[in-house]
Amino acid sequence: MALRVGVIGLGIMGGAFAANLVKAGFQVTGYDPVKSKLNALVKAGGKAGKSAADVARKSDVVITSLTSPAILDAVVSGKDGILAGARKGMILIETSTLDIADKTRVQSALAKKGASMMDCPVSGAGQQAASGQITIMASGTKTDFNKVRSVFEAFTMIQYHVGPFGNGMKLKLLINMLISVHGAAFAEAITLARLSGIDLDVFADVLTRSAGNSRVIEYRGPLMLADDYNNPKTKTADLTVMIKDNNLIEQYAKDFSAPVPVFQASMFTTYAALAQGLGQEDPGVVTRVYEQMAGIPRKKRAPAKRKKK
C-alpha cells in the first residue's frame, strides 16, 4: 500500500514538494497557516489539513519545510503540533536548513512517541524544486531511508543517504558556504568587467563555456547581470535566508576551529546589502554593493533570462 504523505510548510520549497508528490500518485495532506498556500495544494489535487497534528494523524510520512527553529518547535511541540498526532512508526523528514541541535531536540521528542526522524536538507532553488530537479541529503538510519525512498524519488532528482543523523545538515552548510563564495566572486568579476570595458553579455557567454563557470553562476548569474533581483519568476531566494544560513555556517566552522577567511569575506557584502534594506531581494543583489564601492551605478538592462539546456 502506498505511503500517505503529509507536508507542513507549503512555501516555495514545501509547496513544490507537495505538488510533485501529488503528481507521483501519493495521497498528500498539507498544512500551512497561509490559506492561499493550502488552496494551491488542494487545486493541485492534495488535501488541506486542519493543523500539524491533523496532518500527522493522516500520514505515514511527514515532510517539514520551515524557516526558523521557533517555527519548527511550534510545528512539532506546540498546540496541535506534530507530537499531538504522531504515532509509532511515523517518519518525519525534516528538510529545513536549521541548527543540528534544534533538529536533534525534535528527534528526541518524537522518539518518545515511537516515531523517527531524518535530517534531510535539499540543494536547489525554487524553480528546481518545482521541476523535481533537486538533490536530497538524507541522514538517519538506513532502514528509514529505505522505507521512504519512494517518497524522496517523487520530489527529488538525486537521493543520497549520507550517514547518521546530522550529516545532512553538515553537507548542506558546506554546499551553502561555496554558494556564498561563488556568488561574491561573480559579483566582483562583474564589477571588474564593467570597470575595464568588457561587455557583460560577452563576458557571460564566454564564462559559461569556461573553467570558471559554476551552477551558481548559471542559475543566479542572469539576475546579477540584469540587476533584476525581485522577479518571482527568476528569484532564487531572499537575501535574509542566505544570511540565516551563513550564520549557521560561521558557527559550524567555529565548532570545529576551521579557518574560513574566504567565506567570511563573502559575508561582508551580504550584510552591507541587508543594511540598505535589500533583505527581500535575491542574494545576487550583493552585486550592487560591489558596484557602489567601485562608483559605477547600474544602468537598467533587459530582464534576466535563463539559458535553455
KOLTIBA-592877 format. One record per residue: residue in three letters; residue number from 1; x, y, z of N, C-alpha, C in turn. Coordinates in steps of 0.1 Angstrom, whole numbers, plus 2048, in hexadecimal, padded with zeros to 3 digits. Atoms other than C-alpha are relative to their C-alpha. Example, Ala and Ser with C-alpha at 12.3 -4.5 7.8 and 13.67 -1.06 7.14 Angstrom:
residuo,num,n_x,n_y,n_z,ca_x,ca_y,ca_z,c_x,c_y,c_z
ALA,1,809,7F4,800,87B,7D3,84E,809,80C,800
SER,2,7F7,7F5,800,889,7F5,847,7F8,80B,808
//
This chain:
residuo,num,n_x,n_y,n_z,ca_x,ca_y,ca_z,c_x,c_y,c_z
MET,1,808,7F4,800,800,800,800,809,80C,800
ALA,2,7F8,7F4,801,80D,822,7F7,800,808,80D
LEU,3,7FE,7F8,7F4,81A,838,813,7F7,80D,7FF
ARG,4,807,7F4,7FF,804,855,81E,80A,80B,804
VAL,5,7F6,7F6,7FD,818,875,81E,7FA,80D,804
GLY,6,804,7F3,7FB,814,895,831,80B,80A,7FD
VAL,7,7F7,7F6,802,825,8B6,829,7FC,80C,808
ILE,8,803,7F5,7F8,827,8D2,842,80A,80B,7FD
GLY,9,7F8,7F5,805,834,8F4,836,7FF,800,7F1
LEU,10,802,801,80F,827,8FA,812,804,80C,7F9
GLY,11,7F9,7F5,807,83E,916,808,805,7FC,7F2
ILE,12,7FA,803,80D,853,916,7E9,805,7F2,7FF
MET,13,7FB,80D,801,864,8F6,7F1,7F6,7F5,804
GLY,14,80A,80A,7FB,84A,8E3,806,7F4,7FF,7F6
GLY,15,80B,800,809,82F,8ED,7ED,804,7F7,7F3
ALA,16,7FB,808,80B,844,8DE,7D1,801,7F1,803
PHE,17,800,80E,7FB,84A,8BE,7E5,7F2,7FA,7FF
ALA,18,80E,805,7FF,825,8BA,7EA,7FA,7FE,7F2
ALA,19,806,801,80D,81B,8C0,7C6,807,7F4,7F8
ASN,20,7F9,80C,807,835,8A7,7B9,7FC,7F3,806
LEU,21,805,80C,7FA,82A,88D,7D2,7F2,7FC,7FB
VAL,22,80D,803,805,806,891,7C6,801,7FB,7F1
LYS,23,7FE,804,80E,812,88E,7A2,804,7F1,7FF
ALA,24,7FA,80E,800,824,86D,7AB,7F5,7F6,805
GLY,25,80B,809,7FC,803,85F,7B8,7FE,7FE,80F
PHE,26,802,801,7F1,807,863,7DE,7F4,807,805
GLN,27,80A,7F9,7F9,7EB,86C,7F5,807,80A,809
VAL,28,7F9,7F5,7F9,7F7,88E,802,7F7,809,808
THR,29,808,7F6,7F8,7E9,8A2,81F,80A,80A,805
GLY,30,7F7,7F6,7FC,7F9,8C3,826,7FA,80A,80A
TYR,31,804,7F6,7F7,7F8,8DF,83F,809,80C,7FF
ASP,32,7F8,7F3,800,803,904,83E,7F6,80A,806
PRO,33,809,7F6,7FB,7F4,921,852,7FB,80A,7F6
VAL,34,804,7F6,80A,7F2,935,832,7F6,7F8,7F7
LYS,35,80B,807,807,7D0,92B,822,803,7FE,7F1
SER,36,7FE,800,80F,7DB,933,7FE,809,7F4,7FC
LYS,37,7F7,80B,802,7F7,919,801,7F8,7F2,801
LEU,38,808,80C,7FE,7DE,8FF,80D,7F7,7FE,7F4
ASN,39,808,800,80C,7C7,908,7F0,807,7FB,7F4
ALA,40,7F8,804,80C,7E3,903,7D7,802,7F1,801
LEU,41,7FE,80E,7FF,7E9,8E0,7E5,7F3,7F8,7FC
VAL,42,80D,806,804,7C4,8D7,7E2,7FE,801,7F1
LYS,43,802,7FF,80E,7C3,8E4,7BF,809,7F6,7F8
ALA,44,7F7,809,806,7E1,8CE,7B7,7FC,7F1,802
GLY,45,805,80E,7FD,7CE,8AF,7C4,803,7FB,80E
GLY,46,7FD,804,7F2,7D9,8AE,7E8,7F4,803,809
LYS,47,80A,7FD,7F6,7C5,8B1,808,805,80A,80A
ALA,48,7FC,7F6,7F6,7C5,8CD,821,7FE,7FA,80E
GLY,49,801,805,7F2,7CD,8C3,845,7FC,80C,809
LYS,50,805,7F6,7F7,7BE,8D6,862,80B,806,809
SER,51,7F5,7FC,7F7,7DF,8D8,876,80B,7F6,7FD
ALA,52,7F5,809,801,801,8C8,878,7FD,7F2,806
ALA,53,804,80C,7F9,7F2,8AE,890,7F7,7F8,7F6
ASP,54,809,806,80A,7D7,8A6,876,807,7F9,7F5
VAL,55,7F7,805,80B,7F1,8A1,85B,807,7F3,805
ALA,56,7F9,80C,7FA,805,889,872,7F7,7F4,801
ARG,57,809,80C,7FE,7E6,874,87A,7FD,7F9,7F3
LYS,58,805,805,80D,7DE,870,855,80C,7FB,7F7
SER,59,7F4,803,809,802,868,849,809,7F6,806
ASP,60,7F5,809,7FC,81C,84D,84B,80D,807,800
VAL,61,7F4,7F8,801,837,865,841,7FC,80F,800
VAL,62,803,7F2,7FF,837,88A,849,80D,808,7FC
ILE,63,7F5,7F8,804,84E,8A3,837,7FE,80E,805
THR,64,800,7F2,7FB,856,8C5,847,80A,809,7F8
SER,65,7F7,7F7,807,864,8E3,834,7FD,80E,807
LEU,66,803,7F5,7F7,867,900,84D,80C,80A,800
THR,67,7F6,7F6,801,87A,920,851,808,804,80D
SER,68,7F9,7FC,7F4,885,922,875,7FE,7F5,80B
PRO,69,801,809,7F5,88B,90E,895,7F3,802,808
ALA,70,80C,7FD,7F9,86E,91F,8A6,7F4,7FA,7F9
ILE,71,80B,806,808,856,914,88A,801,7F1,801
LEU,72,7FF,80E,7FF,864,8F1,88C,7FA,7FB,80D
ASP,73,805,803,7F3,85D,8F0,8B1,7F1,801,801
ALA,74,80F,7FF,800,83A,8FD,8AD,7F9,7F6,7F8
VAL,75,806,80A,808,832,8E5,891,801,7F2,806
VAL,76,7FE,80D,7FA,83F,8C7,8A4,7FA,800,80E
SER,77,804,801,7F2,838,8CF,8C9,7F5,809,805
GLY,78,80A,7F6,7FC,81F,8EB,8C9,7F2,7F9,800
LYS,79,80E,805,800,7F9,8E8,8CD,7FC,7FB,7F2
ASP,80,804,806,80D,7EC,8D1,8B1,80D,7FE,7F7
GLY,81,7F4,802,808,810,8CA,8A7,801,7F1,7FD
ILE,82,7FE,80E,805,81E,8AA,898,800,7F6,80B
LEU,83,800,809,7F5,824,89A,8BA,7F2,7FC,804
ALA,84,80D,803,7FC,7FF,89C,8C1,7F9,7F5,7F6
GLY,85,805,80A,809,7F8,886,8A2,809,7F5,7FC
ALA,86,7F6,80B,804,817,871,89F,7FD,7F3,806
ARG,87,803,80D,7FA,815,84C,8A4,80D,7F8,7FD
LYS,88,7F5,809,802,82D,82F,8A4,802,7FC,7F2
GLY,89,7FD,804,80E,83E,829,883,800,80C,7F6
MET,90,800,7F4,809,839,84C,875,80E,805,7FE
ILE,91,7F3,7FB,803,857,85B,864,7FF,80E,7FC
LEU,92,800,7F2,804,85E,880,863,80D,803,7F8
ILE,93,7F5,7FC,809,874,88D,846,801,80F,802
GLU,94,7FF,7F2,7FD,881,8AE,851,80A,806,7F6
THR,95,7F7,7FB,80B,88F,8C2,833,805,80E,802
SER,96,7FD,7F2,7FE,894,8E4,842,80F,802,803
THR,97,7F2,7FD,7FD,8B7,8F5,845,800,806,80E
LEU,98,801,7FB,7F2,8B8,8F8,86B,80C,7F9,808
ASP,99,7F5,805,7F8,8D1,8F1,887,7FE,7F1,804
ILE,100,801,80E,7FD,8D8,8CC,88D,7FA,7FE,80E
ALA,101,805,801,7F3,8D1,8D1,8B2,7F1,801,801
ASP,102,80F,7FE,800,8AE,8DD,8AB,7F9,7F4,7FB
LYS,103,806,80C,806,8A7,8BF,895,801,7F4,80A
THR,104,7FE,80B,7F7,8B6,8A7,8AF,7F6,800,80B
ARG,105,80A,7FE,7F5,89F,8B5,8CA,7F2,7FA,7FB
VAL,106,80C,805,806,881,8AD,8B3,800,7F1,7FF
GLN,107,7FF,80E,802,88E,88B,8AB,7FE,7F8,80D
SER,108,801,806,7F3,890,882,8D0,7F1,800,805
ALA,109,80E,7FF,7FC,86C,88E,8D6,7F7,7F6,7F8
LEU,110,807,80A,808,85F,879,8B9,802,7F2,804
ALA,111,7FD,80E,7FC,871,85A,8C5,7F8,7FC,80C
LYS,112,809,804,7F5,85C,85B,8E5,7F2,7FC,7FC
LYS,113,80D,804,806,83E,857,8CF,801,7F3,7F7
GLY,114,7FE,80B,808,84D,83A,8BD,802,804,7F1
ALA,115,7FE,7FC,80E,852,84F,89D,80F,803,7FE
SER,116,7F2,7FE,803,873,855,88C,801,80D,7F7
MET,117,7FE,7F4,807,883,873,87A,80D,7FF,7F8
MET,118,7F4,7FF,809,89C,878,85D,803,80F,7FE
ASP,119,7FB,7F2,803,8B0,898,858,803,800,7F1
CYS,120,7FF,802,80E,8AC,89D,833,800,80E,7F8
PRO,121,801,7F3,808,8B5,8C0,825,802,7FD,7F1
VAL,122,800,801,80E,8B3,8C5,800,809,80B,7FA
SER,123,7F8,7F6,807,8C9,8D7,7E7,7F9,803,7F2
GLY,124,807,7FC,80C,8B9,8EB,7CB,7F7,80C,803
ALA,125,808,7F4,7FE,8A5,90B,7C6,7F1,7FC,7FD
GLY,126,80E,802,801,87F,90F,7C4,7FC,7FA,7F2
GLN,127,804,805,80E,87C,90A,79E,805,7F2,7FE
GLN,128,7FB,80E,801,891,8EA,7A1,7F7,7F7,808
ALA,129,809,808,7F8,87A,8DE,7BD,7F3,7FE,7F9
ALA,130,80C,801,808,85C,8E5,7A7,800,7F5,7F6
SER,131,7FF,80A,80B,869,8CE,78C,806,7F3,805
GLY,132,7FB,80C,7FA,876,8B4,7A5,80F,7FD,7FD
GLN,133,7F2,802,803,89A,8BA,79C,809,805,80B
ILE,134,7F8,7FD,7F4,8A8,8BE,7BF,807,7F3,805
THR,135,7F9,80B,7F9,8C0,8A8,7D3,7FD,800,80E
ILE,136,803,801,7F2,8B7,89B,7F5,80C,7F8,807
MET,137,7F5,806,7F9,8D2,893,80F,7FA,7FA,80D
ALA,138,808,806,7F5,8C0,87A,827,80A,7FA,80A
SER,139,7F8,806,7F5,8D0,872,848,7F7,7FB,80B
GLY,140,808,807,7F7,8C3,85A,861,802,7F1,7FE
THR,141,7FE,80F,802,8BF,834,862,7FE,7FC,7F1
LYS,142,801,805,80E,8C3,821,841,7F2,7F9,7FF
THR,143,80D,807,800,8A3,80E,84B,7F5,80A,7FC
ASP,144,809,7F5,803,88F,82F,84B,801,805,7F2
PHE,145,7FE,7FB,80D,89F,83A,82B,7FA,7F7,7F5
ASN,146,806,80A,809,894,81A,819,7F1,800,800
LYS,147,80E,800,7FE,871,81D,827,7FA,80C,7F8
VAL,148,806,7F4,807,86C,840,818,807,804,7F3
ARG,149,7F9,7FD,80D,881,83E,7F9,7F7,803,7F5
SER,150,80A,7FC,80B,863,83E,7E2,7FA,80E,802
VAL,151,805,7F3,7FD,858,85E,7F3,80B,80A,7FB
PHE,152,7F5,7F8,805,87A,86E,7EC,800,801,7F1
GLU,153,7FF,800,80F,87A,863,7C8,7F4,807,7F9
ALA,154,80C,7F9,806,858,874,7C3,802,80F,7FF
PHE,155,7FE,7F2,801,865,897,7CA,80E,805,7FF
THR,156,7F2,7FC,802,88B,896,7C5,805,7F8,7F4
MET,157,7F9,806,80C,8A2,88D,7A8,80A,7F6,805
ILE,158,7F5,808,7FA,8BF,87F,7BD,7FE,7FE,80F
GLN,159,802,803,7F2,8BC,86E,7DE,80D,7F9,806
TYR,160,7F5,805,7F9,8DA,868,7F5,7FD,7FC,80E
HIS,161,7FF,802,7F2,8DC,856,816,80E,803,805
VAL,162,7F2,7FB,7FD,8F9,868,826,805,7FD,80E
GLY,163,7FB,805,7F3,8FC,856,847,7F7,804,80C
PRO,164,808,7FD,7F4,8F0,85D,86B,7F9,80D,800
PHE,165,808,7F3,7FE,8D7,878,875,80A,80C,803
GLY,166,7F8,7F4,7FF,8E7,89A,871,809,802,7F5
ASN,167,7F6,7FE,80B,8FE,893,854,7F9,807,7F5
GLY,168,806,7F9,80B,8E4,8A0,83C,802,80F,802
MET,169,7FE,7F2,7FE,8E6,8C3,84C,80E,804,7FF
LYS,170,7F1,7FD,802,90C,8C2,84D,803,802,7F1
LEU,171,7FE,7FF,80F,90C,8BC,827,7F9,80C,7FB
LYS,172,808,7F4,805,8F1,8D6,821,808,80D,803
LEU,173,7F9,7F4,7FD,906,8F0,833,80D,802,7F8
LEU,174,7F4,7FF,809,926,8E7,820,7FC,805,7F2
ILE,175,804,7FC,80E,913,8EB,7FF,7FC,80F,800
ASN,176,804,7F2,800,903,90C,80A,80C,809,802
MET,177,7F4,7F8,7FF,926,918,814,806,803,7F3
LEU,178,7FB,7FE,80D,931,913,7F1,7F7,809,7F7
ILE,179,809,7F8,807,912,923,7E3,802,80F,803
SER,180,7FD,7F2,7FC,919,943,7F7,80D,805,7FA
VAL,181,7F3,7FC,806,93D,944,7EB,7FF,802,7F1
HIS,182,801,7FF,80E,934,93D,7C7,7F8,80D,7FC
GLY,183,808,7F4,803,91A,959,7C7,808,80D,802
ALA,184,7F7,7F4,7FE,932,972,7D6,80A,802,7F6
ALA,185,7F6,800,80A,94D,969,7BE,7FB,805,7F3
PHE,186,806,7FC,80D,936,96D,7A0,7FC,80F,801
ALA,187,803,7F2,7FF,92A,98F,7AD,80D,809,7FF
GLU,188,7F3,7F9,802,94F,99A,7AF,804,800,7F2
ALA,189,7FC,801,80E,955,98E,78C,7F8,809,7F7
ILE,190,808,7F7,808,937,9A0,77E,804,80F,802
THR,191,7FC,7F3,7FE,943,9C0,78E,80D,803,7F9
LEU,192,7F4,7FE,807,966,9BC,781,7FE,801,7F0
ALA,193,803,800,80F,958,9B4,75E,7FB,80D,7FC
ARG,194,806,7F3,803,944,9D4,75E,80B,80B,800
LEU,195,7F6,7F6,7FF,961,9E9,76A,80A,800,7F5
SER,196,7F6,802,80A,978,9DB,74F,7FA,800,7F2
GLY,197,806,7FF,80E,95F,9DF,732,7FC,7F3,7FA
ILE,198,804,80C,806,955,9BB,72D,7F1,800,7FF
ASP,199,80E,801,802,932,9B6,71F,7FB,7F4,809
LEU,200,805,80A,7F7,91E,9A3,739,7FA,7F3,7F9
ASP,201,806,80C,808,90C,98D,71F,80B,7F7,7FB
VAL,202,7F5,808,805,92D,983,710,807,7F8,80C
PHE,203,7FA,806,7F4,93B,97C,733,7F8,7F4,804
ALA,204,808,80B,7FC,91E,966,73C,801,7F4,7F7
ASP,205,800,80A,80A,91F,953,71C,80D,7F8,801
VAL,206,7F2,807,7FF,945,94B,71F,801,7F9,80D
LEU,207,7FF,806,7F3,943,944,744,7F9,7F3,801
THR,208,808,80C,7FE,928,92A,742,805,7F5,7F7
ARG,209,7FA,80A,808,93D,917,729,80F,7FE,804
SER,210,7F2,800,7FC,95D,91A,73D,802,7F8,80D
ALA,211,7FD,807,7F4,96E,909,75B,7FB,808,80C
GLY,212,804,7F7,7F5,962,927,771,7F1,7FF,802
ASN,213,80F,801,7FF,93D,91D,76D,7FD,7F8,80D
SER,214,805,809,7F5,928,90E,789,7F1,800,7FF
ARG,215,80E,800,800,904,905,78F,7FA,80C,806
VAL,216,805,7F4,7F9,900,923,7A6,800,80B,7F5
ILE,217,800,7F5,80A,90A,93A,789,7F5,7FD,7F5
GLU,218,80A,803,80A,8F2,927,771,7F2,804,805
TYR,219,80E,7FD,7FC,8D3,92C,787,7FE,80D,806
ARG,220,801,7F3,7FA,8DB,94C,799,806,80B,7F8
GLY,221,7F9,7F6,808,8F2,95D,780,7F7,809,7F7
PRO,222,808,7F7,808,8D6,969,768,7F9,80B,808
LEU,223,806,7F6,7F7,8C6,97C,785,80A,80B,803
MET,224,7F5,7F7,7FD,8E7,98C,78E,804,808,7F4
LEU,225,7FC,7F9,80C,8EF,996,76B,7F5,80A,7FC
ALA,226,80C,7F7,804,8CC,9A5,766,7FC,80A,80B
ASP,227,804,7F8,7F5,8CA,9B6,788,7F1,7FE,803
ASP,228,80E,804,7FF,8A9,9A4,78C,7FE,7F6,80B
TYR,229,7FF,808,7F5,8A5,997,7AF,7F3,7FD,807
ASN,230,80D,802,7F9,880,997,7B8,7F5,7FB,7F7
ASN,231,809,806,80A,870,985,79A,7FC,7F2,805
PRO,232,804,80D,7FB,85B,968,7A8,803,7F4,7F7
LYS,233,7FD,80B,80A,862,954,788,80E,7FC,800
THR,234,7F1,803,801,888,955,78C,807,800,80E
LYS,235,7FA,7FE,7F2,88F,95D,7B1,803,7F2,806
THR,236,7FC,80D,7FB,8A1,940,7C2,7FE,7FF,80F
ALA,237,802,800,7F1,89D,94A,7E7,800,80F,804
ASP,238,7FF,7F3,7FA,89C,968,7FE,80F,801,806
LEU,239,7F3,7FD,7F9,8BD,978,80A,800,7FC,80E
THR,240,801,803,7F1,8B1,974,82E,802,7F1,802
VAL,241,7FE,80E,7FF,8B0,94E,828,80F,7FC,7FF
MET,242,7F2,802,802,8D4,94E,81C,808,804,80D
ILE,243,7F9,7FB,7F4,8DF,962,83B,7FD,7F7,80B
LYS,244,803,80A,7F6,8CD,94A,852,808,7F3,7FF
ASP,245,7F8,80C,803,8DF,92D,841,80F,803,803
ASN,246,7F2,7FD,7FE,900,93F,842,804,801,80F
ASN,247,7FE,7FF,7F1,8FD,945,868,802,7F1,805
LEU,248,7FE,80E,7FC,8F9,91F,86C,80D,7FB,7FB
ILE,249,7F3,804,805,917,919,856,80C,805,809
GLU,250,7F6,7FA,7F7,92C,931,86B,802,7F9,80D
GLN,251,7FF,807,7F3,923,91F,88B,805,7F2,7FE
TYR,252,7FB,80D,803,929,8FD,87B,80F,800,7FF
ALA,253,7F2,7FF,801,94C,908,872,807,803,80E
LYS,254,7FB,7FD,7F3,952,916,895,800,7F3,809
ASP,255,801,80C,7F8,946,8F5,8A4,80C,7F7,7FE
PHE,256,7F5,809,804,963,8E3,892,80D,808,7FE
SER,257,7F4,7F7,801,97C,900,894,806,800,7F2
ALA,258,7FC,801,80E,97D,900,86E,802,80F,7FB
PRO,259,7FE,7F2,805,98D,91F,85D,7F8,801,7F3
VAL,260,809,7FE,80C,974,92D,843,801,80E,7FB
PRO,261,7FF,7F2,803,982,94F,839,7FA,804,7F3
VAL,262,807,7FC,80D,975,94E,815,7F1,801,802
PHE,263,80F,7FF,7FD,952,946,821,7FD,80C,808
GLN,264,802,7F4,7F8,954,961,83B,800,80D,7F8
ALA,265,7FF,7F4,808,95E,97A,821,7F3,801,7F7
SER,266,80C,800,808,93F,970,80C,7F4,805,808
MET,267,80B,7FB,7F7,929,979,82A,7FF,80F,801
PHE,268,800,7F2,7FE,933,99D,82A,7F5,807,7F7
THR,269,80A,7F9,808,91E,9A7,80C,7F2,7FC,802
THR,270,80E,804,7FD,8FF,993,817,7FB,809,80B
TYR,271,804,7F7,7F5,8FE,9A8,837,7FF,80F,7FB
ALA,272,801,7F3,806,904,9C8,823,7F3,802,7F8
ALA,273,80D,7FF,808,8E7,9C0,80C,7F4,800,80A
LEU,274,80B,800,7F6,8D1,9B8,82A,7FE,80E,806
ALA,275,800,7F2,7FA,8DA,9DA,83A,7F9,80A,7F6
GLN,276,806,7F7,80A,8CD,9EA,81A,7F1,7FD,7FE
GLY,277,80E,803,801,8AB,9DA,81E,7FD,7F6,7F5
LEU,278,802,809,80B,8B0,9BF,804,7FE,7F2,804
GLY,279,801,80D,7FA,8A8,9A1,81A,7F6,7F7,7F8
GLN,280,80A,808,807,88A,996,805,804,7FE,7F1
GLU,281,7FB,802,80E,89E,997,7E4,808,7F3,7FF
ASP,282,7F8,80B,803,8B0,97A,7D4,80F,802,805
PRO,283,7F2,7FE,7FB,8D3,974,7E4,80A,806,7F6
GLY,284,7F8,7FA,80A,8E2,97E,7C3,801,80F,801
VAL,285,801,7F1,7FF,8DA,9A2,7CD,80D,805,806
VAL,286,7F3,7FB,7FB,8FD,9A3,7DE,808,806,7F5
THR,287,7F9,7FA,80B,909,9AD,7BB,7FF,80F,801
ARG,288,801,7F1,7FF,8FB,9D0,7C2,809,806,80A
VAL,289,7F7,7FB,7F6,911,9D3,7E0,80E,802,7FA
TYR,290,7F3,7FF,806,930,9CC,7CC,800,80C,7F6
GLU,291,801,7F5,80A,925,9E4,7B1,800,80E,806
GLN,292,800,7F4,7F9,91E,9FF,7CA,80E,803,806
MET,293,7F2,7FE,7FB,941,9FA,7D9,809,805,7F5
ALA,294,7F8,7FC,80B,94F,9FE,7B6,7FC,80D,7F9
GLY,295,805,7F3,805,93A,A1D,7AF,7FB,7FF,7F2
ILE,296,806,802,80D,928,A0E,791,7F2,7FC,801
PRO,297,80F,803,7FF,902,A11,794,7FC,7F9,7F4
ARG,298,805,809,80B,8F0,9F7,780,7F5,807,7F7
LYS,299,80B,7FC,809,8DC,A00,761,7F7,7F5,7FE
LYS,300,80A,80A,801,8BC,9ED,75D,802,7F7,7F3
ARG,301,7FE,809,80B,8C0,9CE,747,7F3,7F8,7FE
ALA,302,80C,808,803,8A8,9B5,738,7FE,7F6,80B
PRO,303,802,80A,7F5,897,99D,751,808,7F3,7FE
ALA,304,7F7,80C,800,8AB,97E,75A,7F9,7F5,7F8
LYS,305,804,80C,807,8A8,960,743,809,7F4,803
ARG,306,7F9,80C,7FE,8B2,93D,749,803,7F8,7F3
LYS,307,7FD,808,80D,8C4,929,72E,7F9,7F3,801
LYS,308,806,80E,801,8B2,90A,723,80B,7F6,7FF
LYS,309,7F6,80B,800,8C5,8EA,729,7FE,7F8,7F4
//
